[in-house]
């Protein structure tokens, strides 16, 4: 029979062995995530699904409501395909309309604005029909929407294309029977660098004060540009507190999109990221 001292020594040896085994096996069992890959995924999801990010204004924040809204949005995406699109993409939206033949209405147009967060996310389509500009504002998660098709997937130089209201009609005219234009699989989303020409003043807004990149020379008198320069606020880009109040912390974005990615993958919606993308090289107008 072993004495107390050998038993104590044997117990210590077993403890040391267990500690050594745990220290050598734990790193191999738990792979370390690359922070650069995580940030890259967050950036990609932030561009494709901006509506999943909450309103950065602190007075509108409510974690419980935001989580419930994300659940409703994921459930809605499981029933209706909401594809990847950006401002400048050409879409075809089919919605229920009891006054239309067949109780369905299909509208083709270019996305000139996309805003809102949560269930309040919306996008604005524009088309010129019979020489008349027509715009329809759709709620992205409206239950009356039966389908959204991306006919041409592309981006523009500006975040909003509201200046197309004052541009020549050909920049906003699209055939209602337009076919889907296919891009190679895995190709990046192209950026259409076309610069539109605006009609003579008067305009619906002071476009010379918007610092637009997708518009040709406005050909205005110098006093308009001088006034626009006086109203500029270049110091805002150095206001860190203002930028912080306008954005959602990156740690919270990672948490939100990790949750979204998991649910979309379970419902099979993650395959939407690999869909065929469409683009046609723009032709320069005379």
Secondary structure, 3 states (H helix, E strand, C coil): CCCHHHHHHHHHHHHHHHHHHHHHHHHHHCCCCCHHHHHHHHHHHHHHCHHHCCCCCHHHCCHHHHHHHHHHHHHHHHHCCCCCCCCCCEEEEEEECCCCHHHEEEEEEEEEEEECCHHHCEEEEEEEECCEEEEEEEECCCCCEEEEEEEECCECCCCCCHHHHHECHHHHCCCCCCCCCCCCCCCCCCECCCCECECCCCCCCCHHHCCCCCECCCCCCHHHHHHHHHCCCHHHHHCHHHHHHHCCCHHHHHHHHHHHHHHHHHCCHHHHHHCCCCCCCCCCCC
